[in-house]
Structures are given as C-alpha cells and as structure tokens.
Amino acid sequence: MKNRRGFLKLTAAAGAGAYLTSKSGLWPSVFAEIPGGTLPPDVIPKFVTPLVIPPAMPRSASDATTDHYTIGVRQFAQQILPARLPQTTVWSYGSLTDDRSFNYPAFTIEATAQRTARVTWVNQLVDRRGNYLPHILPVDQTLHWANPPDGVTGRDRQGLDPEPYRGPVPIVTHLHGGHSPDHSDGFPEAWYLPAANNVPGGFARVGSWYNFFRAKFQTTWGGDWEPGSATFVYPNDQRPTTLWYHDHTLGMTRVNVYAGPAGFYLIRGGPGDLPPGVLPGPAPAIGDPPGMSYYEIPIVIQDRSFNANGSLFYPDNRAFFEGLQTGQLQIPFIPQPGCTGPSDVSPIWNPEFFGNTIVVNGRTWPYLEVEQRRYRFRFLNGCNSRFLILKLSRAGLSFWQVGADGGFLPAPGRLDQLLMGPAERADVIVDFTKVPVGTEIVLQNLGPDEPFGGGMPDADFDASGPNTTGLVMQFRVIPARSLDVSTPPELLWLPQQSVLPPATVTRQLSLNEAESETVLVDGHPGHGHRKHQPANLRLACGDPNALPFGPTQALLGTLTAAGEGNPLRWMHEITENPQAGAIEVWEIHNFTEDAHPIHIHLIQFEIIEREDANGLTRGPEAWETGPKDTMISFPGEIVRVKALFDRTGQYVWHCHIVEHEDNEMMRPYSVGPIQSPDDPFHGRADVSGVKF
C-alpha cells in the first residue's frame, strides 16, 4: 500500500473544507513553467477578448412530448487565441439545421424536465469530397482502444502498432450525468466511423456494441440509425441541473475531447426547480434577439497548449511526460522486447497532461463585463487532468454555491474557494452589486500544475503559474442596466431533495496504479517524477538497482480478502452487477498517491463519508451534500457513496482524468441481467485469465 497522508483543513468562508496534504508519489510533478507547444503562454495577451456565451442549440423539430435535434461533429477553424494570432483547427458539435451553430465549445442543449429530447448524433469528420479526415492529434494504437483498423475480429482490443493512427475517427457521445437508457448512454464500444467515401476495406465501421444498442433502440423507440450516426433518447426524468455532453470513445476520449467536442446540457423545470426571477437570469434561449443581456452564464474552463501556427499541441511521445527529449528516452516500447518479455509501455500515451494556457468558453483568458448585480455562473471543469481551485481576486467577494452535479444543494453555501475535479460542476451566484464601477476582478486558479492529492496551495503544493495557468478570466464591473429582482443568495430557500433509504449491498472497490512488468530502467527520475534536470533513462536489464518503469496504467478493481487492491482491466468480466431497484453503497479504496475524480454513469449518488488511514471519518463537504455523479477520491482514503440503480442496462464507471480512463481506469458494470452484444468475437475474460 502506498504511503498514506495526514489530514488537513483548508478554510473557506462557509467553514472548513477537508483536503489531504499531498506531494505526489508515482505520478510526476512538472516544471514550474509547463512545457508544451511552440507558443509560449506568456506571449499570449490576457483579458483582451470578450467571453463568448454559448447560445442555445437549435432544434430540428418539436412535438407534443419530444424535442428533436440533429447534431453533427465537424472540423473547422476558430479564433481561440486573441485576434492577431492564428486561428486553431478544432472539432465540435453543431446543429445540421444551422451551419452557424458549429462552435467550440458547443451550443447549450436546453432541456425540460420530464420532456424527452431525441438527438441524432452524426459523425461528420469528413472533408468536402466526403473523404475521412484523420485525427488532428496523436492517437496511441497500443492501448486497449476502438481499434477499427484491425477489423471486426480485432476492434475494441489492444493493438500493437506503435505509429499514430491516421485512419477515420470513431466517435460516440455521452451525456455526462444523464439518467439515460443504456442504448443512449454513449457506451465506449458503441462508436461509429463517419460514412466516408474512402474507409479502407477491412476496417470495422462500428464498435462491438453498436448494433446491439441499435436493435435495442429500434425495439423501444422505432426508427433506424443511419450509417455514420446514432440516435439517442434522453428522458430528462431527473432534477433540474447542469449536465454536459462529450465524446466517450474507447481509448480515445482524451484526444477526442481535447480536440473540442463538448457542450452544456441544462435541465430546467419540474417541481424541483425555482421560479424565474428567484435566481439571476435570463440564460440564452432559442430565438433570442441580438444584444440580449444574460445574467445566467455557463462557463467551461479547460487547459490547452498551442503551437506558433495556432494548432493545438498534445504530446506525441512518452518522453514528454518524463521531461526528456525524445532521443533521451532509451527504453523499449510496445511491441519491442523488454527485459523479461515484450514491452508493456505504450510509446505515445502520457499518464496525465497539463496545458500551459487556460481557455474559457473557447477563448484564451477572456474578460466579461458584469453589471452591479447578481450573476449565476454554471462552472464546469472541462480539463483532461487538471484540478481547479477557483478564487476571486477581490477581498470579500465570494461564491455562493447553490448546486452541483445533480442539482440544487440543501442550502446555499458561501465559499472563498471552489475545488473542482475534472468533470465536476458548481452552480454559483456571485454578487457584484456593491463592487465599484471600473473594478477589475480576476478569477484565479490556485490548483497545481501537476497531479493533485489535496492540501493547501503553496503549503502542500505549488499553486499554478501566477501569470499563466493561475489566471482564468477577468470580470469588469459596469453600472447596472436594469433592476435586479433575484433573491439575495443568503435568503434563498432551495428545493428539498429526497434521501435514499438504507442500502442492502455494500461493494468494496479499489483505485490502483501499475508499473511495467517487463521494463527495468536505470537513471529513472524518481519513479516517474519529472525533475528540473531530468535524467537520461536507459534500459537496465539484470541491474539489481534497476526499477520498474512507470506509470504504465491506472486501474479500477475490487478488494482482496486481505484488504488490498485487486486491479482489473476493461476486458475482465463484470464484477459490479446491481439488481434493478437496488440501493447500494460503493466503498472506494484509493491505493494510489493522487486524487481521482470518479464518475459513475446512469446514477446520481449521495456521498456518505470519507475515512482516513486511522479510521477517522468525516461527512461530505458542504458543496457535496447534493446529488453527485462525480466525486473526488483522495489518496489513502476510503470514500463511500450510496445510489439507487433503477434502470437496467450496460454502463461504465471510471476516473475522469481522461488519460487514466483511456488506459484501463474504466470498468463496465451492469444493472440487472448481464448483457452481451451479438458479436462472436466479443467476450469478457475471466478475472484470472487474460494477459495483455
């Protein structure tokens, strides 16, 4: 078991928030100035571009019960950097009824509680001639990934080709936090290629589960899925809340999402919502005239790196993670031989990635003019690996958090800082009413430029670069243009939520790290730690002082009888199989030395408690007392969550550090009878069986 940390408090205005001290162990700390790309972040002008407020996504039709959308994913150029710098090629979603709606981030889907949304998702990653477009980022084919070039017999399996994939790109969209039927959840093996003219012969055009879910959808809802598309149905039978949609393709999520496809999905209405005017508004809606003033604004924060020509930078070799030049990384990669057998180290995959530039709603370091009134911000941490700790630079100006992943909290909470793991959301009110006109306020990030394990900025880890990743955006205060009729946050009465009955099943699960089983190295900079003066790695077979190269994977798993982690891979048989209607506690033991944002599909759960190495327990933080679909598991701790599994089907749970997710830190689970796709080449291995 890894070295466990002590417990430490980080004070916020509403009280003390619990964090852990951290100096990451197996995963690396990075340089003070984050490397990456050929465009240094300090030459990018800050706060010169206005914040883009994503409009509402146009519908293709509506009827008595359902809103219909036809949404494609395309490649296009967009001005992400300030105007005098080059445009950036990105991917994103847009409505096929309006070409102007293609934007990064995508327009917001405005959904109504208890009213169905039916979306046809179309893979349009083709050029004007209808030929497929290759990926704009490096794809590692040695992971367990979608693997279309290996055909029907080899799809959704580990490959051996060390070169970046250049074929047609598979996609499948997941509504994060949605209470969705499994055929519409975006299962990672239900991907599909574009209906391109030139897909090579022998390629698998769809994933192992695509046709299974296609048939299941037809039986329930009617209609077929056209080539290069899938139609999903979202019942929206959950509390009003902030969801988001993004790609979820097996072994490719990190690069697909980094390329751009993601957008907000907001559910409104129903008995669990507040009437208009109580909270700041309005938000963008379909049919809004130009020049509307918005006081409810979704804000997605991401980190990216750029090249001087404006293109996105994402590492194309493992040497980047080690802080080495490519030629210095003198170890074998898949499929080369290692010390004790074939290498199990992937040549391109990086265990985490931290961009050196902050992008907000598709713009680097934007600004927003705010009136002297209250605003509602729906924050989303859309970073691949980065944990955020948000703070407003003006003394005394706080966040009033009213909601999280699954909807409203039991009561508003005043916070000086917002801790957000990747994929977490925070629904907050900021009151600028008494801030003098002309004041400029910076939204800061105190989180680290490295893997997060808890603790206090500058005491337990170095906060992000004060002139780069420590800056998020700027607010500029202007006079109020109209009367603010919203309720002061401290006086809000939020809709109450039901509490789940006691659980009947408790599952013991684990978070684990893996090092190489076949590659031993000398000169390794501290088990994967980057140093300011990186060492020259070399293969060291037979050296008694050599160390296993790592990290090679992060994995989920179960617990052994001895209380140790039992790591499992994606293709091992399902071990989590709740019965329909069951209420279960999942007890997640973190055997790693870093925090992981754990996301469970289908459900919203209650965080019950966390337990440290000494057996001391504490309840959820104030901002975690509402329903959640993503929670932070701290190193050396046990976190217990409780949920109702009320919809049968095939789902997944995973770490939302997407680099981890793409390399085995994701597991399937099934509610009710375990299903299998109609695919003779697909099958899960016995837990003791498969050697990768």
C-alpha positions in Angstrom: 0.0 0.0 0.0 1.2 3.5 -0.8 2.3 5.9 1.9 -0.9 7.4 3.4 -1.2 11.1 4.1 -2.3 13.1 7.1 -5.5 15.1 7.2 -5.6 18.9 6.8 -8.2 21.6 6.7 -8.4 24.3 4.1 -10.6 27.1 5.5 -13.4 28.6 3.4 -15.9 31.3 4.3 -18.6 28.7 4.9 -16.4 26.7 7.2 -13.5 24.2 6.9 -13.2 22.1 3.7 -11.4 18.8 4.1 -8.4 18.2 1.9 -5.4 16.0 2.2 -1.7 17.0 2.2 0.0 15.9 -1.0 3.3 15.6 -2.6 2.6 13.2 -5.4 4.4 9.9 -5.4 4.2 7.7 -8.5 2.7 10.4 -10.7 5.1 13.3 -11.6 5.4 16.9 -10.5 6.1 19.1 -13.5 8.3 22.0 -14.3 7.3 25.4 -12.9 6.9 26.6 -16.4 4.8 23.9 -18.1 6.4 22.7 -21.4 4.3 22.0 -24.5 3.9 23.5 -27.9 5.9 26.3 -29.6 3.7 29.2 -28.5 4.8 30.4 -25.0 1.8 31.3 -22.9 3.4 34.5 -21.6 3.3 36.0 -25.1 -0.5 35.5 -25.4 -2.3 38.7 -24.4 -4.5 38.3 -21.4 -8.1 39.7 -21.0 -8.3 41.3 -24.4 -11.1 39.0 -25.8 -14.7 39.1 -24.6 -16.1 35.9 -23.1 -18.3 34.0 -25.6 -21.6 33.0 -24.0 -22.8 29.8 -25.8 -26.2 30.2 -27.4 -28.9 27.5 -27.2 -28.6 24.7 -29.6 -31.3 24.9 -32.4 -33.8 22.1 -32.6 -34.7 20.3 -35.8 -38.4 19.8 -34.7 -40.6 19.5 -31.6 -43.9 17.7 -31.0 -46.2 17.2 -28.0 -43.8 15.1 -26.0 -40.3 15.5 -27.6 -37.7 18.0 -28.7 -35.7 16.7 -31.7 -32.1 17.5 -32.5 -29.8 16.5 -35.4 -26.3 17.3 -34.3 -23.1 16.7 -36.1 -19.4 16.8 -35.2 -17.2 18.7 -37.8 -13.7 20.0 -38.2 -13.3 23.8 -38.6 -11.0 26.7 -37.7 -11.9 29.0 -34.8 -10.3 32.1 -33.2 -9.4 30.7 -29.8 -6.2 32.8 -29.4 -6.5 36.6 -29.5 -7.3 38.1 -32.9 -3.8 38.9 -34.0 -2.7 35.3 -33.5 -3.6 32.4 -35.9 -6.8 30.5 -35.8 -7.0 27.0 -34.4 -8.3 23.9 -36.1 -10.8 22.2 -33.7 -13.7 19.8 -33.7 -17.1 20.4 -32.2 -20.8 19.9 -32.4 -23.4 21.9 -34.2 -27.0 21.6 -35.5 -27.4 20.3 -39.0 -30.3 22.8 -39.4 -27.9 25.8 -39.0 -24.2 25.7 -40.1 -23.6 28.8 -37.9 -24.2 26.8 -34.8 -20.9 24.9 -35.1 -18.7 26.3 -32.3 -16.2 25.2 -29.7 -17.5 24.7 -27.1 -20.8 23.5 -28.5 -24.0 25.4 -28.1 -26.1 24.5 -25.0 -28.9 22.0 -25.2 -31.8 23.4 -23.2 -33.9 20.5 -21.9 -37.1 20.5 -20.0 -37.6 18.1 -17.0 -39.9 15.2 -17.8 -39.9 16.1 -21.5 -37.9 13.8 -23.9 -35.0 15.0 -26.0 -34.2 12.9 -29.1 -30.8 13.5 -30.6 -29.3 12.1 -33.8 -25.5 12.4 -33.4 -23.8 12.4 -36.8 -20.0 11.8 -37.3 -19.2 14.4 -40.0 -15.4 14.2 -39.7 -15.0 14.2 -43.5 -13.7 16.8 -46.0 -15.7 18.5 -48.7 -15.3 15.5 -51.0 -16.7 13.1 -48.4 -13.3 11.6 -47.6 -12.5 11.0 -44.0 -10.4 13.4 -42.0 -7.6 11.9 -39.9 -7.2 12.9 -36.3 -5.6 16.3 -35.6 -3.9 14.8 -32.5 -1.7 11.7 -31.9 -3.7 8.5 -31.2 -1.8 5.7 -29.5 -2.8 2.4 -31.1 -1.1 0.2 -28.4 -3.8 1.0 -25.8 -7.0 -1.0 -25.4 -8.9 1.2 -27.8 -11.6 1.2 -30.5 -9.1 -0.2 -33.0 -11.1 0.0 -36.3 -8.1 -1.0 -38.5 -8.0 -4.5 -37.0 -11.5 -5.2 -38.4 -14.4 -6.9 -36.8 -12.2 -9.5 -35.1 -9.9 -7.0 -33.6 -12.0 -4.0 -32.8 -12.2 -2.8 -29.2 -9.0 -4.6 -28.3 -5.4 -3.7 -27.7 -3.3 -3.0 -30.7 0.4 -3.4 -31.4 1.1 -0.6 -34.0 3.4 1.9 -32.4 2.7 4.6 -35.0 -0.1 7.2 -34.5 -3.4 6.3 -36.0 -4.2 8.1 -39.2 -7.5 6.5 -40.2 -11.2 7.6 -40.0 -12.1 8.7 -36.5 -14.6 6.9 -34.3 -16.9 8.9 -32.0 -19.8 8.2 -29.6 -21.4 10.9 -27.4 -22.1 10.5 -23.7 -24.5 12.8 -21.8 -22.5 13.2 -18.5 -24.8 12.9 -15.5 -27.8 11.9 -17.6 -30.3 9.3 -16.4 -30.2 7.6 -19.8 -31.2 4.2 -21.2 -28.1 2.2 -21.9 -28.6 2.3 -25.7 -28.4 6.1 -25.4 -25.6 6.4 -22.8 -22.7 6.5 -25.2 -21.1 3.2 -24.3 -17.4 3.3 -25.2 -17.7 0.3 -27.5 -20.7 1.7 -29.4 -18.6 4.0 -31.5 -19.0 4.6 -35.2 -16.9 5.9 -38.1 -18.1 8.7 -40.4 -19.9 7.5 -43.6 -16.9 8.5 -45.6 -16.2 7.5 -49.3 -12.8 6.1 -48.6 -13.0 4.0 -45.4 -10.3 1.3 -46.1 -11.5 -2.2 -46.7 -11.4 -4.4 -43.7 -11.9 -1.6 -41.2 -14.6 -2.1 -38.6 -17.1 0.7 -39.2 -18.8 0.4 -35.8 -17.9 -0.8 -32.3 -18.7 -4.2 -30.7 -21.9 -2.9 -29.0 -23.2 -0.5 -31.7 -25.6 -3.0 -33.5 -26.8 -4.4 -30.1 -27.8 -0.9 -29.0 -29.1 0.0 -32.4 -31.5 -3.0 -32.3 -32.5 -2.2 -28.7 -33.3 1.4 -29.6 -35.4 0.3 -32.6 -37.4 -2.1 -30.5 -38.2 0.6 -27.9 -38.4 3.8 -29.9 -38.6 2.8 -33.6 -36.6 4.3 -36.4 -33.1 3.2 -37.6 -29.6 4.6 -37.2 -28.2 5.7 -40.5 -24.5 4.9 -41.3 -22.2 7.3 -39.5 -24.8 8.2 -36.8 -26.6 7.1 -33.8 -29.9 8.3 -32.3 -30.2 8.6 -28.6 -33.2 9.4 -26.4 -32.9 11.3 -23.1 -36.0 11.1 -20.8 -34.8 14.1 -18.6 -36.5 12.3 -15.7 -34.3 13.9 -13.1 -33.9 17.1 -11.1 -33.1 20.3 -12.9 -29.3 20.5 -13.1 -26.2 21.2 -15.1 -25.1 18.3 -17.3 -22.7 18.2 -20.2 -22.1 16.1 -23.3 -18.8 14.9 -24.8 -17.2 12.1 -26.7 -16.6 8.8 -25.0 -14.9 6.5 -27.5 -12.9 3.6 -26.1 -9.2 4.5 -25.6 -9.6 7.9 -27.4 -11.6 10.1 -25.1 -8.6 12.2 -24.1 -7.7 13.2 -27.7 -11.3 13.4 -29.0 -12.4 15.7 -26.2 -9.2 17.7 -26.3 -9.9 18.4 -29.9 -13.1 20.2 -28.8 -16.4 18.2 -28.8 -18.2 19.2 -25.6 -21.1 21.3 -24.6 -23.6 22.1 -21.7 -26.9 20.3 -21.3 -29.1 22.1 -18.9 -32.3 20.6 -17.5 -34.9 23.1 -16.3 -38.4 23.0 -14.8 -40.4 20.5 -12.9 -41.3 20.5 -9.2 -37.6 20.6 -8.2 -36.9 23.9 -9.9 -37.1 27.5 -8.7 -39.5 30.0 -10.4 -38.0 32.6 -12.8 -36.6 35.6 -11.2 -35.6 34.0 -7.9 -32.2 33.1 -9.4 -30.3 35.5 -11.6 -31.3 35.2 -15.3 -32.1 35.0 -18.1 -29.8 32.5 -19.8 -29.5 32.1 -23.6 -32.6 30.7 -25.2 -33.7 29.7 -28.7 -34.9 32.7 -30.7 -33.2 35.4 -28.6 -32.7 38.7 -30.4 -29.1 40.1 -30.8 -27.8 42.1 -27.9 -29.6 40.3 -25.1 -28.1 40.7 -21.6 -27.6 37.4 -19.8 -27.2 37.0 -16.1 -27.0 33.2 -16.0 -23.9 32.1 -17.9 -22.4 28.6 -18.4 -18.6 28.7 -18.1 -16.4 25.7 -19.1 -12.7 26.0 -18.0 -10.1 24.0 -19.9 -6.3 23.9 -20.2 -4.7 23.7 -23.6 -1.3 24.2 -25.2 -0.7 25.7 -28.7 1.9 25.9 -31.4 3.0 29.1 -33.0 0.8 28.4 -36.1 -2.3 28.3 -33.8 -2.7 24.5 -33.8 -3.4 22.5 -30.7 -0.4 20.9 -29.0 -0.8 17.5 -27.4 2.2 15.2 -26.8 3.1 12.6 -29.4 5.6 10.6 -27.3 6.0 9.3 -23.8 9.3 11.2 -23.3 7.2 14.4 -22.9 5.8 13.1 -19.6 9.2 12.2 -18.3 10.5 15.7 -19.0 13.0 14.3 -21.5 13.9 14.9 -25.1 12.6 12.1 -27.4 16.1 10.7 -28.0 16.8 10.6 -24.3 14.1 8.1 -23.5 16.1 4.9 -24.1 13.6 2.2 -23.2 11.7 -0.2 -25.4 8.1 0.4 -26.2 5.3 -1.9 -27.4 5.9 -4.1 -29.5 9.7 -4.2 -28.7 11.2 -6.8 -26.3 11.8 -5.6 -22.8 13.9 -7.2 -20.0 11.6 -10.1 -19.1 9.2 -10.2 -22.1 7.5 -8.0 -24.7 7.4 -4.3 -23.6 4.2 -3.2 -21.9 5.0 0.5 -22.2 2.9 2.5 -24.7 5.0 4.9 -26.9 2.6 7.8 -27.2 0.2 7.8 -24.2 1.0 10.2 -21.4 -0.3 9.4 -17.9 -1.6 13.0 -17.5 -1.5 16.2 -19.5 -1.4 19.8 -18.2 -1.8 22.5 -20.8 0.1 25.8 -20.2 -2.8 28.0 -21.3 -6.3 28.5 -19.9 -9.2 28.5 -22.3 -12.7 29.6 -21.1 -15.7 29.0 -23.4 -13.4 28.6 -26.3 -11.2 31.7 -25.8 -7.8 32.1 -24.0 -8.1 34.3 -20.9 -11.2 36.3 -21.8 -13.0 39.0 -19.9 -16.6 39.6 -19.1 -18.3 42.9 -18.4 -20.6 42.4 -15.4 -23.2 44.8 -14.1 -23.6 45.8 -10.5 -25.9 43.0 -9.8 -26.0 39.2 -9.1 -24.9 36.6 -11.7 -25.4 32.9 -11.8 -22.4 31.0 -13.2 -22.5 27.3 -14.0 -18.9 26.3 -13.8 -17.6 23.1 -15.4 -14.1 21.8 -15.0 -13.5 20.5 -18.6 -9.8 19.9 -18.2 -8.3 16.5 -19.1 -6.3 16.1 -15.8 -6.2 19.4 -14.0 -7.9 20.0 -10.7 -9.1 23.6 -10.2 -9.2 25.7 -7.1 -11.1 28.9 -8.1 -10.9 32.1 -6.2 -11.9 35.7 -6.9 -9.1 38.3 -6.6 -11.2 40.9 -4.8 -11.2 40.6 -1.0 -14.6 39.8 0.5 -16.1 38.7 -2.8 -17.3 35.1 -2.5 -19.1 32.4 -4.3 -22.5 31.3 -3.1 -22.8 27.8 -4.3 -26.4 26.6 -4.8 -26.0 23.5 -6.9 -23.6 20.8 -8.0 -23.6 17.8 -10.4 -27.1 16.6 -9.7 -29.0 19.8 -8.9 -29.6 22.1 -6.0 -27.9 21.7 -2.7 -30.0 21.6 0.5 -28.9 25.2 1.2 -26.7 27.9 -0.3 -23.1 27.8 1.0 -20.7 30.8 1.0 -17.2 29.8 -0.2 -14.0 31.7 -0.8 -12.7 28.9 -3.0 -14.1 26.3 -5.3 -12.4 22.9 -5.6 -13.4 21.2 -8.8 -12.0 17.9 -10.1 -12.3 17.2 -13.9 -16.0 16.9 -14.9 -17.4 18.4 -11.7 -19.9 21.2 -11.9 -20.6 24.1 -9.5 -23.7 26.2 -9.8 -22.8 29.5 -8.0 -24.0 33.1 -7.5 -21.6 36.0 -7.4 -23.0 39.3 -6.2 -21.3 42.3 -7.8 -23.9 44.8 -6.6 -21.6 46.7 -4.2 -18.5 46.5 -6.3 -17.4 49.9 -7.6 -17.8 50.6 -11.3 -14.5 50.2 -13.1 -13.2 47.5 -10.7 -11.4 44.6 -12.5 -11.6 41.2 -10.8 -9.6 38.2 -11.8 -10.9 34.7 -11.5 -7.8 32.9 -10.2 -6.8 29.2 -10.1 -4.9 28.1 -7.1 -4.8 24.5 -8.1 -1.4 22.8 -9.0 0.2 22.4 -12.4 0.6 18.7 -11.5 -1.4 15.8 -10.3 -3.5 16.8 -7.2 -3.6 14.9 -3.9 -5.2 17.5 -1.7 -3.7 20.1 0.6 -3.2 23.8 0.7 -1.8 25.9 -2.1 1.8 27.0 -1.5 1.9 24.9 1.6 1.5 21.4 0.2 1.9 22.1 -3.5 2.9 25.0 -5.7 -0.1 26.9 -7.0 -0.5 27.3 -10.8 1.7 29.8 -12.5 0.6 33.3 -11.4 0.8 34.8 -14.8 -0.5 31.8 -16.9 -2.4 28.9 -15.5 -3.1 30.7 -12.3 -5.3 33.1 -14.3 -8.7 32.1 -15.6 -10.6 35.2 -16.8 -11.4 38.8 -15.8 -14.6 40.5 -14.7 -15.0 44.2 -15.4 -17.7 45.9 -13.4 -20.1 48.3 -15.2 -23.2 50.1 -14.0 -26.5 48.1 -13.7 -28.7 48.5 -16.8 -31.9 47.2 -15.1 -33.3 46.3 -11.8 -32.1 43.0 -10.3 -35.1 41.2 -9.0 -33.3 38.0 -8.0 -33.2 36.9 -4.4 -30.0 37.5 -2.4 -28.3 34.1 -2.1 -28.2 34.1 1.7 -32.0 34.3 1.7 -32.7 31.6 -0.8 -34.7 28.5 0.1 -33.7 25.8 -2.3 -35.9 22.8 -3.3 -35.6 19.9 -1.0 -34.3 16.5 -2.1 -35.4 13.1 -1.0 -32.9 10.9 0.9 -32.3 7.3 -0.1 -33.3 4.5 2.3 -30.6 2.3 3.8 -28.5 0.2 1.3 -28.9 -3.5 1.2 -25.5 -4.2 -0.6 -22.0 -2.7 0.1 -19.3 -3.2 -2.6 -15.6 -2.8 -1.9 -13.8 -1.3 -4.8 -10.3 -0.1 -5.4 -8.2 2.5 -7.3 -4.8 1.2 -8.3 -1.6 2.1 -10.2 0.6 -0.1 -12.3 4.3 -0.1 -13.3 5.9 -2.1 -16.0 6.2 -5.8 -15.6 8.8 -6.2 -18.3 10.9 -3.0 -18.5 13.5 -2.1 -15.9 15.4 1.2 -16.1 18.4 3.0 -14.7 18.6 6.8 -14.4 14.9 7.0 -13.9 13.9 10.4 -12.4 12.2 9.1 -9.3 9.6 6.5 -10.3 8.1 8.8 -12.9 8.8 12.2 -11.3 9.9 15.0 -13.5 12.9 16.9 -12.2 14.3 20.2 -13.2 17.3 18.4 -14.5 15.8 15.2 -16.0 17.9 12.0 -16.0 18.8 10.0 -19.1 16.7 6.9 -19.0 18.1 3.7 -20.2 17.2 0.0 -20.2 18.8 -1.8 -17.2 18.1 -5.5 -17.5 19.8 -7.5 -14.8 20.8 -4.5 -12.7 19.8 -5.2 -9.1 19.3 -1.5 -8.5 17.0 -1.1 -11.5 13.4 0.0 -11.0 10.3 -0.9 -13.0 9.4 1.8 -15.5 6.2 3.5 -14.7 3.5 4.5 -14.5 2.1 2.3 -17.3 -1.6 2.2 -16.3 -4.1 3.3 -13.7 -6.8 0.7 -12.9 -10.0 0.2 -11.1 -10.7 -3.1 -9.3 -12.1 -4.9 -6.3 -10.7 -5.6 -2.9 -8.9 -8.8 -1.9 -9.7 -10.7 1.3 -6.6 -9.2 2.8 -7.9 -5.7 2.1 -5.6 -5.0 -0.8 -6.4 -3.7 -4.3 -7.3 -6.3 -6.9 -6.7 -4.3 -10.2 -8.9 -5.3 -13.1 -8.8 -4.3 -16.8 -11.6 -3.2 -19.1 -12.0 -6.7 -20.6 -12.2 -8.6 -17.4 -15.6 -9.9 -16.5 -18.1 -7.6 -14.9 -17.8 -7.6 -11.1 -20.4 -4.8 -10.3 -23.9 -6.1 -11.1 -26.6 -4.4 -9.0 -30.1 -5.7 -9.3 -32.7 -3.4 -10.7 -34.1 -1.2 -8.0 -31.2 -2.0 -5.6 -29.8 0.7 -3.3 -26.1 0.1 -2.8 -23.1 1.6 -1.1 -19.9 1.6 -3.1 -16.8 1.8 -0.9 -13.9 3.0 -3.0 -10.4 2.5 -1.6 -7.7 4.7 -3.1 -4.4 2.9 -3.1 -2.7 5.5 -5.3 -0.9 8.6 -4.2 -3.1 11.1 -6.1 -6.7 12.2 -6.1 -9.0 10.8 -8.8 -12.4 12.2 -9.9 -14.6 9.1 -10.1 -17.7 9.2 -12.3 -20.4 6.6 -12.3 -22.7 6.6 -15.3 -26.6 6.4 -15.0 -26.9 7.4 -11.4 -26.7 10.4 -9.1 -25.2 9.3 -5.7 -25.0 10.6 -2.2 -21.6 10.9 -0.7 -21.9 9.4 2.8 -18.4 9.8 4.3 -14.6 9.6 3.8 -12.4 7.5 6.1 -8.7 8.1 6.5 -5.9 5.7 7.3 -6.5 6.0 11.0 -10.2 5.0 10.7 -11.4 8.6 11.3 -14.4 9.5 9.2 -15.9 12.8 8.1 -19.0 13.6 6.2 -19.3 15.2 2.8 -18.2 18.8 2.3 -21.0 21.4 2.1 -20.8 21.6 -1.7 -21.1 17.7 -1.8 -24.3 17.4 0.1 -26.5 17.3 -3.0 -26.7 14.5 -5.6 -23.4 13.9 -7.4 -22.2 11.9 -10.4 -18.5 12.7 -10.0 -16.6 12.8 -6.7 -13.0 13.2 -5.6 -11.4 10.2 -4.1 -8.3 11.3 -2.1 -5.2 9.2 -1.8 -5.0 6.7 1.0 -8.7 7.2 1.9 -12.0 5.3 1.5 -14.9 7.2 0.2 -18.4 5.8 0.5 -21.3 6.7 -1.8 -24.9 5.4 -1.9 -27.1 5.2 -5.0 -30.3 3.8 -6.4 -29.8 1.7 -9.5 -33.2 2.0 -11.1 -32.6 1.4 -14.8 -31.4 -1.9 -16.2 -28.6 -2.0 -18.7 -24.9 -1.8 -19.5 -23.0 1.1 -18.1 -19.5 2.1 -17.0 -17.7 3.8 -14.1 -14.3 5.4 -14.5 -11.8 8.0 -13.5 -12.4 11.3 -15.3 -8.8 12.1 -15.6 -9.3 11.1 -19.2 -5.7 9.9 -19.8 -6.4 7.4 -17.0 -9.8 6.5 -18.4 -8.3 5.7 -21.8 -5.7 3.3 -20.3 -7.7 0.9 -18.2 -9.1 3.1 -15.4 -12.6 2.3 -16.6 -14.8 -0.7 -16.0 -18.2 -1.9 -17.3 -21.0 -2.5 -14.9 -24.4 -3.9 -15.4 -27.8 -3.3 -13.7 -29.9 -6.4 -13.9 -29.1 -9.3 -16.2 -25.6 -9.0 -17.8 -26.0 -8.5 -21.5 -23.6 -9.5 -24.3 -23.6 -8.0 -27.8 -24.4 -10.2 -30.8 -20.7 -10.4 -31.7 -19.0 -13.8 -31.8 -15.6 -12.1 -31.4 -16.5 -10.2 -28.3 -16.3 -11.6 -24.8 -15.1 -10.7 -21.4 -12.2 -12.6 -19.8 -12.3 -14.4 -16.5 -10.6 -12.2 -13.9 -7.7 -14.6 -13.7 -7.4 -15.1 -17.5 -6.1 -12.5 -19.9 -2.5 -11.5 -20.2 -2.0 -8.2 -22.0 
